[in-house]
């Protein structure tokens, strides 16, 4: 039986890791198929935004389900019309996930990560989200 010595995983740890990534993969494939096939404009089982329902104003996430549907169907203009923040946010989130998963980080990667995901970046993202929230509710 393998041990955790010398940076190796035990068989049980390997199986857990395989199970975790298999579940994530299956979930992502299922979500992809679901959002690609079902258009939120045409079916009634997608939930309505509670903030929009209660106030009549769109939250920063409003239109995300429709935007995801359009992205999966390669309709990027329509996706941007539904939720521009999500369209630009997806690559940012993917990059963040990449930085979280790589084991060895070079000095350049650490610098980029600090620039894009450090404390200043968090405040900038917050301002962008709030600004998007306000601007999308002004009938310009």
Secondary structure, 3 states (H helix, E strand, C coil): CCCCHHHCCCHHHHHHHHHHHHHHHHHHHHHHHHHHHCCCCCCCCCCCCHHHHHHCCCCCCCCHHHHHHHHHCCCHHHHHHHCHHHHHHHHHHHHHHHHHHCCCCCHHHHHHHHHHHCHHHHHHHHHHHHHHHHHCCCCC
